[in-house]
Amino acid sequence: MSGPGAATGYQTELLAHAFRRFDQAAVSLQESYKGLMERMERMDVELAAKNEALRAGLREKEDMRSHLAAVLESLTTGVVVIDQRGVIVRCNEAAERLIGRARRDLVGQALSTVPGLEAPGADLPAVMHLSGSPVSVTRTALRNEKGRPHGSILLLNDLSNIRKLEERLQRRDRLAAMGEMVGRIAHEIRNPLGSVELFASMLRSDLAEEPQGRAYTEHISSAVQAMDRLLSNLLLYTRPMSPSPDWHPAVTLVRDSLVLAAHATVGLSIDVCNRTAEEVPMLWCDAAQVRQVLLNLVLNAAQATPVGGAVTVTITEERGSNGRPAGMRMVVADTGSGIDSTLLPRIFDPFFTTREEGTGLGLAIVHAVVEGHHGRVEVDSHVGQGSTFSIVLPQGPQTDRAAGVLRR
């Protein structure tokens, strides 16, 4: 068939075919787009998961870095990190304290420019004096993850406490030997002293009508008693302090010591202050030993204070960092001559005294007794202004205390 009609039909068929192809292409394109979108969504999910994992890893590393930094700062051992050039790249707070310089003055500086901090050989500790204290310095190699040298680390340890412990052990050894010797001497001396005291007493009775002779015998008795007190102090100091603690009213112990020291406090203003929350504060201690401590401190204060001066004994509660009671503090303060700062490190040494008539055992006994009670002694003194001695004794068992507290 030919003619215009046939041509039109053919064209229509071509057009229909073209539209079908277009529809097929559109469907294919739509399916491809849909697949692409689904793939993009999966990739977005995967990317989000990877990003979250990356963020979690970064947070973990940051937390670990912060934790390690906190651990480093909490160490009592000083840590100084040095790079391969010998330059300080990091140090902790303990290192600042032991070296005596601020971190900003250390980081970025060559180790060789830090006075007194000469790096020892690897793993061979050297003792150096930094900031006035003996410090053990050990150098160890710092390596990277491949085991290659990456610098070095200096470890600084304060030896002050170790030296103090060594001195205490040596002191105890000396005291043990001294105690044995003093015990024998005291036994040999006290027997004839007792005889002298007895004969002086008998002679005093015979010389009742002779004032001068009686005065001589009283001098003899006084000298014998002084010698006996010296022997007692020697024995008290050199023998091991083994307190037998119990609950005792702190104010009573203070007043007992003041009665015993009455002869030395004539002309002085004496005051006892109870600044605790309890009306009758109780102290867990060996009463006889703590009474001796207070007596020695009051006598020491009285001897340093001129007539018209004041001696004050204050009782306060000692509280811990949590605010709870941690013990009892008893403070003996005077308005006397004070102690020169150069003498303070020696005042608790046995036989050290600045007074001609002193034995040098009073404060030594104070230190020994308080140490035996696991307490501590604190001193604050200024020449011309007076001295303050504080003894801090730890808290006793609460169950016993509840039964022993006195109430008015």
DRENFI-599456 format. One line per 10 residues: their letters; for each residue x, y, z of N, C-alpha, C. Coordinates in steps of 0.2 Angstrom, whole numbers, m for minus. Layout:
BEGIN
A) X:Y:Z:X:Y:Z:X:Y:Z; ...
//
This chain:
BEGIN
MSGPGAATGY) 4:m6:0:0:0:0:4:6:0; 3:11:m4:7:17:m5:2:23:m4; 6:29:m4:2:35:m3:3:38:4; 0:44:5:1:48:11:m1:44:17; m6:40:16:m9:36:22:m4:31:25; m1:28:20:4:23:22:10:26:25; 12:32:23:18:35:26:17:38:33; 10:40:33:9:42:40:9:36:45; 6:31:43:6:25:48:13:23:49; 18:23:44:25:21:46:28:26:51
QTELLAHAFR) 27:32:50:29:37:54:27:36:61; 20:35:62:17:34:68:20:28:72; 22:22:68:25:16:71:32:18:73; 36:22:69:42:24:71:42:28:78; 37:33:78:36:37:84:35:33:90; 30:28:89:28:24:95:34:20:97; 38:17:92:44:13:94:49:18:98; 50:24:96:54:28:99:52:30:106; 45:31:107:43:32:114:44:25:118; 43:20:115:44:14:119:52:13:121
RFDQAAVSLQ) 56:15:117:63:15:118:65:20:124; 61:26:123:62:31:128:60:29:135; 54:25:135:51:23:141:56:18:145; 58:13:140:63:8:143:69:11:146; 72:16:142:78:20:144:76:24:151; 70:27:151:68:30:157:68:26:163; 65:20:162:64:15:167:71:12:170; 75:11:164:82:9:166:86:14:170; 85:20:168:89:26:171:86:27:178; 79:26:179:76:26:186:79:21:190
ESYKGLMERM) 79:15:187:82:9:191:89:10:193; 93:13:188:100:14:190:101:20:195; 96:25:195:97:30:200:95:28:207; 90:23:206:88:20:213:93:16:216; 97:12:211:102:8:214:108:12:216; 109:18:213:114:22:215:113:26:221; 106:28:222:104:31:229:105:26:234; 103:19:233:104:14:238:111:13:240; 115:13:235:122:12:236:125:18:240; 123:24:238:125:30:242:123:30:249
ERMDVELAAK) 117:27:250:114:27:257:118:22:261; 120:16:258:124:11:261:131:14:263; 134:18:258:140:21:259:140:26:264; 134:30:264:133:35:270:133:32:277; 130:26:277:129:22:283:136:20:285; 140:17:280:147:14:282:151:20:284; 151:26:280:155:32:282:153:34:289; 147:35:290:145:37:297:148:32:302; 147:26:301:150:21:306:157:22:306; 161:22:301:168:23:301:170:30:304
NEALRAGLRE) 166:35:303:167:42:307:166:41:314; 161:37:316:159:36:323:165:32:326; 167:27:323:173:23:325:179:27:326; 180:32:321:186:36:321:185:41:327; 179:44:328:178:48:334:179:45:340; 176:38:341:177:34:347:185:33:348; 188:31:343:195:30:344:199:36:346; 197:42:343:200:48:345:199:50:352; 192:49:354:190:50:361:194:45:366; 195:39:364:198:34:368:205:36:369
KEDMRSHLAA) 208:38:363:215:41:363:216:47:368; 211:51:367:211:58:371:210:56:379; 206:51:380:205:49:387:211:46:390; 214:42:385:220:38:388:226:43:389; 226:48:384:231:54:385:230:57:391; 224:59:393:222:63:399:224:59:405; 222:52:404:223:48:410:231:47:411; 234:46:406:242:45:407:245:52:410; 242:58:407:244:64:410:243:65:417; 237:63:419:235:63:426:239:59:430
VLESLTTGVV) 241:52:428:245:48:431:252:51:432; 254:54:427:261:57:427:262:62:432; 256:66:432:256:72:437:255:70:444; 252:64:445:251:61:452:257:58:455; 262:56:450:268:52:453:272:57:458; 274:54:463:279:57:468:286:57:465; 287:53:460:293:52:456:294:57:451; 299:61:451:300:66:446:301:63:439; 298:65:434:299:62:427:301:68:422; 307:67:419:309:72:414:310:69:407
VIDQRGVIVR) 307:71:402:307:67:396:312:72:391; 317:68:388:322:72:384:322:69:377; 322:73:372:322:71:365:330:69:363; 330:67:357:337:64:355:342:70:355; 340:76:355:345:82:355:347:84:362; 344:81:367:346:82:373:341:88:376; 336:89:373:331:95:375:326:92:379; 324:96:384:318:93:389:312:95:385; 307:90:384:301:91:380:295:90:385; 296:87:391:291:86:396:293:85:402
CNEAAERLIG) 290:87:408:291:85:414:285:86:419; 285:82:424:279:83:428:280:87:434; 275:88:438:275:92:444:280:90:449; 281:84:450:286:82:455:293:84:453; 294:84:446:301:86:444:302:93:445; 296:97:444:297:104:445:299:105:453; 296:102:457:297:103:464:304:100:466; 306:95:463:313:92:465:319:96:462; 317:99:456:323:103:453:322:110:455; 317:112:457:316:119:460:315:124:455
RARRDLVGQA) 312:122:449:311:127:443:304:125:440; 301:131:438:295:130:435:295:126:428; 290:123:426:290:119:420:291:123:414; 288:130:414:290:134:408:297:136:407; 301:135:413:308:137:413:312:131:411; 309:125:411:312:119:409:311:116:402; 305:116:400:303:113:394:306:118:388; 309:114:384:313:118:378:320:119:379; 322:118:386:329:120:387:333:113:387; 339:114:385:344:109:385:346:106:392
LSTVPGLEAP) 346:100:393:347:97:399:354:100:402; 358:101:398:365:103:400:365:110:403; 359:114:402:358:121:405:355:121:411; 353:115:414:349:115:420:355:113:426; 356:119:430:361:118:435:360:112:440; 365:108:441:365:103:446:362:96:443; 359:96:437:355:91:434:360:87:429; 365:84:431:369:81:426:367:74:425; 365:72:419:362:66:417:367:60:418; 366:55:423:370:50:424:370:45:418
GADLPAVMHL) 374:40:419:373:34:414:367:30:414; 365:27:409:359:23:409:359:18:415; 353:18:418:352:14:424:357:14:430; 360:19:430:365:20:435:363:26:439; 359:25:445:357:31:449:363:35:452; 362:42:452:367:46:455:363:50:460; 366:52:465:363:56:471:365:63:470; 361:68:469:362:75:468:358:79:473; 360:85:474:357:89:478:353:95:474; 347:94:474:343:99:470:338:102:475
SGSPVSVTRT) 338:109:475:333:112:479:335:111:487; 341:109:488:343:108:495:341:101:498; 338:97:493:337:90:496:341:85:491; 342:79:495:346:74:491:341:70:486; 343:70:480:338:67:475:342:61:471; 339:56:470:342:50:466:339:51:459; 344:52:454:343:53:447:345:47:443; 340:44:439:342:38:435:339:40:428; 344:38:423:342:39:416:341:32:413; 335:32:409:333:26:405:332:28:398
ALRNEKGRPH) 333:24:394:332:25:386:325:25:385; 323:30:380:316:30:378:316:28:371; 312:23:369:312:20:362:305:20:359; 305:21:352:298:21:349:296:14:348; 290:14:344:287:7:343:291:2:340; 296:5:336:300:0:332:306:m2:336; 307:1:343:312:m1:347:318:3:346; 318:8:342:324:13:340:324:18:346; 330:20:347:331:26:352:327:32:350; 323:35:355:319:41:353:320:46:359
GSILLLNDLS) 326:45:363:327:50:368:328:47:374; 327:50:380:328:47:386:324:50:392; 323:46:397:319:48:403:323:49:409; 323:54:413:326:55:419:321:54:425; 322:49:429:318:48:435:321:51:441; 317:55:445:320:59:451:316:56:457; 320:54:462:317:52:468:319:56:474; 315:58:478:317:62:484:319:57:489; 326:58:491:328:53:496:328:56:503; 324:62:504:324:65:511:321:60:516
NIRKLEERLQ) 315:57:514:312:53:519:316:46:520; 319:44:515:323:38:516:329:39:521; 332:45:520:337:47:524:335:48:531; 329:51:532:326:51:539:325:45:542; 322:40:538:321:33:541:328:30:543; 333:31:538:339:28:540:342:31:547; 341:38:547:343:41:553:340:39:559; 333:38:559:329:35:564:331:28:566; 333:24:561:335:17:563:342:18:567; 346:22:564:353:23:567:352:25:574
RRDRLAAMGE) 347:30:575:346:33:582:343:28:586; 339:23:584:336:18:588:342:13:590; 346:12:586:352:7:587:356:10:593; 357:17:592:362:20:597:358:21:604; 351:22:603:348:22:610:347:15:613; 347:10:609:347:3:612:353:2:616; 359:4:613:365:3:616:366:7:622; 364:14:621:364:18:627:359:16:632; 354:14:631:349:11:636:352:6:640; 355:1:637:358:m4:641:364:m1:646
MVGRIAHEIR) 368:3:643:373:6:647:370:11:653; 365:15:651:362:19:656:359:15:662; 355:9:660:352:5:665:357:2:670; 363:0:667:368:m2:672:371:4:676; 372:9:673:375:15:677:370:17:682; 363:18:680:358:20:685:358:16:691; 358:9:690:358:4:695:364:5:700; 370:7:697:376:7:701:376:14:705; 373:19:702:373:26:705:367:27:710; 361:24:708:355:25:713:356:22:720
NPLGSVELFA) 360:16:720:361:13:727:364:18:731; 370:21:729:374:25:734:370:32:735; 366:34:730:362:40:730:357:39:736; 354:33:736:349:32:741:352:32:748; 358:30:748:361:30:755:363:37:757; 365:41:752:366:48:753:360:52:756; 355:51:752:348:54:754:346:52:761; 347:45:762:345:43:769:349:46:775; 356:46:774:360:49:779:359:57:779; 357:60:774:356:67:774:350:69:778
SMLRSDLAEE) 345:64:777:339:65:781:340:64:788; 344:59:790:345:57:797:349:63:800; 354:66:796:358:72:798:354:78:799; 349:79:795:344:84:795:341:84:802; 339:78:804:335:77:811:340:79:816; 346:77:816:351:78:821:353:86:822; 352:89:816:354:96:816:348:101:816; 343:98:819:336:102:819:337:109:822; 342:110:827:343:116:831:348:120:827; 351:118:822:357:122:819:354:123:811
PQGRAYTEHI) 352:129:810:349:131:804:354:131:798; 360:133:799:365:132:794:367:125:792; 368:121:797:369:114:796:363:111:792; 357:112:794:351:110:791:350:112:784; 352:118:783:352:121:776:357:117:771; 363:115:774:368:111:770:365:104:769; 361:101:773:358:94:772:353:95:767; 349:101:767:344:101:762:347:102:755; 353:106:755:356:106:748:358:99:746; 361:95:750:363:88:749:357:84:746
SSAVQAMDRL) 351:85:749:345:81:747:343:84:740; 343:90:739:341:93:733:345:91:727; 352:91:729:357:88:723:355:81:722; 354:77:727:353:70:726:346:69:722; 341:73:723:335:73:720:336:75:712; 340:80:711:341:82:704:345:76:700; 350:73:704:353:68:701:348:62:699; 344:61:704:339:55:703:334:57:697; 332:63:696:328:65:691:332:64:684; 338:66:684:342:65:678:342:58:676
LSNLLLYTRP) 344:54:681:344:46:679:337:44:677; 332:47:680:325:45:678:324:47:670; 326:53:669:325:55:662:329:51:657; 335:50:659:339:45:655:336:39:653; 334:36:659:330:29:658:324:30:654; 320:35:655:314:36:651:316:37:644; 321:41:642:323:42:635:326:36:632; 330:32:635:334:27:632:330:21:631; 325:20:636:321:14:635:316:14:630; 314:9:627:309:9:621:302:12:624
MSPSPDWHPA) 299:16:620:293:19:622:287:14:620; 284:11:625:278:6:624:272:9:628; 269:14:625:263:17:628:258:12:630; 254:12:635:248:9:637:242:13:637; 239:14:631:234:20:630:227:18:633; 224:23:635:217:22:637:214:29:636; 207:30:637:204:37:637:205:41:643; 208:47:642:209:51:648:207:58:646; 204:62:651:202:69:650:208:73:649; 208:76:643:214:80:641:215:86:646
VTLVRDSLVL) 210:89:648:211:95:652:214:93:659; 212:87:661:215:85:668:223:83:667; 225:81:661:232:79:660:236:86:660; 232:91:657:236:98:656:236:101:663; 231:100:667:231:104:674:236:100:679; 236:93:678:241:89:682:248:92:680; 250:93:674:256:95:672:258:102:675; 253:106:675:254:113:678:255:113:685; 252:108:689:253:108:696:260:105:697; 263:101:693:270:98:694:275:104:692
AAHATVGLSI) 273:108:688:277:114:686:276:120:689; 272:120:695:270:126:698:276:130:701; 281:126:703:287:130:706:291:134:700; 290:132:694:294:136:688:289:141:685; 283:141:687:278:146:683:276:152:688; 280:153:693:278:158:698:280:165:694; 275:169:694:276:176:691:273:176:684; 271:170:681:269:170:674:261:169:674; 258:172:669:251:171:667:250:164:664; 246:160:667:245:153:664:238:152:662
DVCNRTAEEV) 236:150:656:230:150:654:229:143:650; 223:140:652:221:133:648:215:135:644; 215:133:638:209:135:633:207:128:630; 201:126:631:198:121:628:194:123:622; 196:122:616:193:124:610:190:118:606; 188:113:609:185:107:606:178:108:607; 174:103:603:167:103:603:164:100:609; 169:96:613:167:92:619:168:96:625; 163:96:630:164:99:636:170:96:640; 171:90:639:177:86:642:180:82:637
PMLWCDAAQV) 185:85:633:188:81:628:192:76:630; 192:70:627:195:64:629:201:63:624; 206:60:627:213:59:624:215:52:624; 216:48:619:218:41:619:226:41:619; 228:40:625:235:40:626:237:36:633; 244:36:634:247:34:640:247:40:644; 243:40:650:242:46:654:249:48:657; 253:44:659:259:46:663:264:49:658; 265:46:652:269:48:647:267:55:644; 261:56:642:258:62:640:259:68:645
RQVLLNLVLN) 258:66:651:258:71:657:266:73:657; 270:68:656:277:70:656:279:75:650; 276:73:644:277:78:639:275:85:640; 269:85:643:266:92:644:270:96:649; 272:92:654:276:95:660:283:97:657; 286:94:652:292:96:649:291:102:645; 286:102:641:284:108:637:283:114:641; 279:113:647:277:119:651:284:122:654; 288:117:657:294:119:660:299:123:655; 299:120:649:303:123:644:300:130:642
AAQATPVGGA) 294:131:642:291:138:641:292:142:646; 291:140:653:292:144:658:299:146:659; 304:142:657:311:144:658:313:149:653; 309:149:647:311:154:642:307:161:642; 303:161:647:298:167:648:300:171:654; 301:177:653:302:181:659:296:183:664; 297:185:670:292:186:674:287:191:671; 281:190:671:276:194:668:274:192:662; 277:187:659:275:184:653:269:179:653; 268:176:648:262:171:648:263:165:645
VTVTITEERG) 260:159:647:261:153:645:254:150:644; 252:148:638:245:146:636:245:139:633; 241:135:636:240:128:634:233:128:631; 233:126:624:226:126:621:225:119:618; 219:116:619:217:110:617:212:111:611; 214:108:605:209:108:599:208:101:596; 203:100:592:202:94:589:206:95:582; 209:89:580:213:89:574:208:85:569; 207:88:563:202:85:558:206:83:552; 203:78:549:206:76:543:204:79:537
SNGRPAGMRM) 206:77:531:204:81:524:196:80:523; 193:75:526:186:74:525:182:77:531; 185:81:535:182:85:540:180:81:546; 182:75:546:180:71:552:186:71:557; 185:70:564:190:71:569:195:66:567; 202:68:568:207:64:566:212:63:572; 210:67:578:215:66:584:214:73:588; 219:74:592:219:79:597:225:83:596; 225:90:596:231:94:596:231:98:602; 237:98:606:238:102:612:244:106:610
VVADTGSGID) 243:113:611:248:118:610:250:121:616; 257:122:617:260:126:622:263:131:619; 261:138:621:263:144:618:266:148:623; 272:152:622:274:156:627:276:163:624; 277:168:628:279:174:625:287:176:627; 291:170:627:298:171:629:302:173:624; 309:171:625:314:173:620:314:170:613; 311:165:612:311:161:606:317:157:604; 317:154:599:323:150:597:326:152:590; 332:153:590:335:154:584:334:149:579
STLLPRIFDP) 333:151:572:331:147:567:337:142:566; 343:144:567:348:139:566:349:133:571; 345:134:576:345:129:582:339:124:581; 334:126:578:328:122:577:329:115:575; 333:114:570:334:107:568:337:102:574; 340:105:579:344:101:584:340:101:591; 334:104:591:331:105:598:329:98:601; 328:93:596:325:87:599:331:82:599; 337:84:598:343:79:599:344:78:606; 346:72:608:347:71:616:353:75:618
FFTTREEGTG) 353:78:624:359:81:627:360:88:623; 356:90:619:357:97:616:353:102:620; 357:107:623:354:112:627:358:119:626; 354:124:627:357:131:627:358:134:634; 355:130:639:355:132:646:361:129:650; 364:132:654:370:129:658:367:124:662; 361:125:665:358:120:670:354:115:666; 353:115:660:349:110:656:353:104:655; 349:98:654:351:92:653:351:90:645; 347:94:642:346:92:635:341:86:633
LGLAIVHAVV) 337:84:638:333:78:638:326:80:637; 324:86:639:317:87:640:313:87:633; 315:90:628:312:90:622:314:83:618; 319:80:619:321:74:617:315:68:619; 314:69:625:308:64:628:302:66:625; 300:72:624:294:74:621:293:71:614; 299:72:610:299:69:603:298:61:604; 302:58:608:301:51:609:294:48:611; 291:52:615:285:49:618:279:50:612; 279:56:609:275:58:604:275:53:598
EGHHGRVEVD) 282:51:596:283:46:591:280:40:593; 281:38:599:279:31:602:271:31:601; 268:37:602:260:37:601:258:38:594; 263:37:589:262:38:582:259:45:580; 261:50:584:259:57:583:265:61:580; 264:67:581:270:72:578:270:78:582; 276:81:582:277:87:585:279:93:580; 276:99:581:277:104:577:279:110:581; 284:114:578:287:120:582:287:126:577; 285:131:580:285:138:577:288:143:582
SHVGQGSTFS) 294:145:581:297:150:585:300:156:582; 300:161:585:303:167:582:307:171:588; 313:173:587:317:176:592:314:182:594; 313:183:601:310:189:604:303:189:604; 300:184:601:292:184:601:289:178:604; 293:173:605:291:167:609:291:161:604; 288:155:607:288:149:604:281:145:605; 280:141:600:273:137:600:275:130:599; 274:126:603:275:119:602:268:115:602; 267:111:597:261:108:596:262:100:595
IVLPQGPQTD) 258:97:599:259:89:599:252:87:596; 252:83:591:246:80:588:246:73:589; 241:70:593:240:63:594:234:60:590; 235:54:587:230:52:582:223:50:586; 218:49:582:212:47:585:212:40:588; 209:39:594:208:33:597:202:29:594; 202:23:596:196:18:594:189:21:596; 185:22:591:178:25:593:174:22:598; 174:15:597:170:11:602:172:12:609; 178:12:610:181:13:617:179:20:619
RAAGVLRR) 180:25:615:179:32:616:171:33:618; 167:30:615:160:31:616:158:29:623; 162:24:626:161:22:633:164:26:638; 170:29:635:174:33:640:173:40:640; 169:43:636:168:50:636:164:52:642; 167:57:646:164:60:652:159:66:650; 153:66:653:149:71:652:147:74:659; 146:80:659:144:83:666:137:84:666
//
